[in-house]
């Protein structure tokens, strides 16, 4: 039993509020224990400048920022156009996890921009953002038009007159873009005991910390683990941590599905 009276394999209570704000295509307020994150998804009919013309579909990208008052000691806003190295790592992680369950070729020439803001941090902010972002992305995809009109009323073609794949109706199908479900959770080893979904106090005392993102289809998307005590951990311990994380992800995915049905 932990200080917050949870069993070692028990998640913190989760509350999911969809369409928390009305402006974006998708918006989710996710509370997990005392961690509170807001994830929104905005849609633009444009693509990154590096996106190749012959590549079908669109793109999903993510950004992550901690609100200055999300921690007891005020955290300054990042400078314009920049974020700290931790924020950069986390937003790339969120983007990878979402793209792992999206068939980008089905999006047409759209960018879905996921913005994750940590309003209150008490451990597990990156994993909470992944879980919230999936729900917001699901809602946003439903806002894409079922048929995408090509620019200027005609398909865009290459120099040989062939229709570019990103505008080909055979590719565009936002209803089929989401090919799986994703969730993420942390596992810590504290006093030699595995603990699912640690809060900040437990995480800061951890000997080992592991973040796992997985799909409903049973695929691991991301595994980030480190020995905080310097002693390291063995393969058996890693396997047990992953098994506990996968059970936690399955529980979270069940809560995501029930929320999406409401």
Residue pairs with C-beta under 8 A, 6 or more apart in sequence:
1 7
2 8
2 195
2 202
3 201
3 202
4 12
4 33
4 199
6 12
8 193
8 194
8 195
8 196
9 194
9 196
9 244
9 247
9 248
10 196
10 197
11 32
11 185
11 196
11 197
11 248
11 251
11 252
12 32
12 33
12 35
12 124
12 197
12 199
13 31
13 32
13 33
14 30
14 31
14 32
14 252
14 255
15 30
15 31
16 28
16 29
16 30
16 31
16 132
16 135
16 255
16 256
16 259
17 28
17 29
17 30
18 27
18 28
18 135
18 136
18 139
18 259
18 260
18 262
19 26
19 27
19 139
20 27
20 28
20 29
20 38
21 27
21 38
21 40
23 40
24 40
24 41
24 42
24 115
24 136
24 140
25 41
25 42
25 43
25 112
25 139
25 140
25 143
26 39
26 40
26 41
26 135
26 136
26 137
26 138
26 139
26 140
26 141
26 143
27 38
27 39
27 40
27 41
27 136
27 139
28 38
28 39
28 40
28 132
28 133
28 135
28 136
28 139
29 36
29 37
29 38
29 132
30 36
30 37
30 38
30 39
30 128
30 129
30 131
30 132
30 135
32 124
32 128
32 131
32 197
33 122
33 123
33 124
33 197
33 199
34 120
34 122
34 199
35 118
35 120
35 121
35 122
35 123
35 124
35 125
35 128
35 199
36 118
36 119
36 120
37 116
37 117
37 118
37 119
37 125
37 128
37 129
37 132
38 116
38 117
38 119
38 132
39 114
39 115
39 116
39 117
39 129
39 132
39 133
39 135
39 136
40 114
40 115
40 136
41 112
41 113
41 114
41 115
41 133
41 136
41 137
41 139
41 140
42 112
42 113
42 115
42 140
43 110
43 111
43 112
43 113
43 140
43 143
43 144
44 110
44 111
44 113
45 109
45 110
46 109
46 110
46 111
47 58
47 59
47 109
47 110
47 111
47 166
48 59
48 61
48 111
51 59
53 158
53 164
53 166
54 158
54 164
54 165
55 165
55 166
56 104
56 105
56 165
56 166
56 168
56 171
57 103
57 104
57 105
57 106
57 107
57 108
57 109
57 165
57 166
57 171
57 172
58 104
58 107
58 108
58 109
58 110
58 111
58 112
58 166
59 104
59 107
59 110
59 111
59 112
60 95
60 98
60 99
60 102
60 104
60 107
60 111
60 112
60 114
60 137
61 95
61 111
61 112
61 113
61 114
62 91
62 92
62 94
62 95
62 98
62 113
62 114
62 115
62 116
62 133
63 83
63 91
63 113
63 114
63 115
63 116
64 83
64 87
64 90
64 91
64 94
64 116
64 117
64 118
64 126
64 129
65 77
65 78
65 83
65 87
65 115
65 116
65 117
65 118
66 75
66 87
66 117
66 118
66 121
66 125
67 75
67 117
67 118
67 119
67 120
68 74
68 75
68 76
68 77
70 118
70 119
70 120
70 121
71 121
78 84
78 87
83 91
90 125
90 126
90 129
91 116
93 126
93 130
93 213
93 222
93 224
94 114
94 116
94 126
94 129
94 130
94 133
95 114
96 221
96 222
97 130
97 133
97 134
97 182
97 184
97 213
97 221
97 222
98 114
98 130
98 133
98 134
98 137
98 182
100 180
100 182
100 213
100 215
100 219
100 221
101 134
101 178
101 179
101 180
101 181
101 182
101 215
102 137
102 177
102 178
102 179
103 176
103 177
103 178
103 179
104 177
105 165
105 171
106 171
106 172
106 173
106 174
106 176
106 177
107 144
107 172
107 174
107 177
108 144
108 148
108 166
108 167
108 171
108 172
108 174
109 148
109 166
109 167
110 144
112 137
112 140
112 141
114 133
114 136
114 137
116 129
116 132
116 133
118 125
118 129
121 200
122 199
122 200
123 186
123 198
123 199
123 200
123 201
123 202
123 203
124 185
124 186
124 197
124 198
124 199
124 203
126 184
126 211
127 184
127 185
127 186
127 211
127 213
130 182
130 183
130 184
130 213
131 183
131 184
131 185
131 252
131 256
134 181
134 182
134 183
134 256
135 256
135 259
135 260
137 178
138 178
138 260
141 174
141 175
141 177
141 178
142 174
144 174
145 174
146 174
146 175
147 169
147 172
148 167
148 169
148 172
150 156
150 167
151 167
155 163
155 164
155 167
155 168
156 163
156 164
156 166
156 167
157 163
157 164
158 164
165 171
180 215
180 216
180 217
180 219
181 215
181 216
181 253
181 256
181 257
182 213
182 214
182 215
182 216
182 221
183 213
183 214
183 249
183 250
183 252
183 253
183 256
184 211
184 212
184 213
184 214
184 221
184 222
184 249
184 252
185 196
185 197
185 211
185 212
185 245
185 248
185 249
185 252
186 196
186 197
186 198
186 203
186 209
186 210
186 211
186 212
186 245
187 194
187 195
187 196
187 197
187 198
187 209
187 210
187 212
187 241
187 242
187 244
187 245
187 248
188 194
188 195
188 198
188 202
188 203
188 206
188 207
188 208
188 209
188 210
189 195
189 206
189 207
189 208
189 209
189 233
189 237
189 241
190 198
190 202
190 205
190 206
190 207
191 205
191 207
192 207
194 240
194 241
194 244
195 202
196 244
196 245
196 247
196 248
197 248
198 206
203 209
206 228
207 227
207 228
207 229
207 231
207 233
208 225
208 226
208 227
208 228
208 229
208 233
208 237
208 241
209 225
209 226
209 228
210 223
210 224
210 225
210 226
210 238
210 241
210 242
210 245
211 222
211 223
211 224
211 225
212 220
212 222
212 223
212 224
212 241
212 242
212 245
212 246
212 249
213 220
213 221
213 222
213 223
213 249
214 220
214 221
214 245
214 246
214 249
215 221
216 250
216 253
218 246
220 242
223 242
225 233
225 238
225 241
227 233
233 241
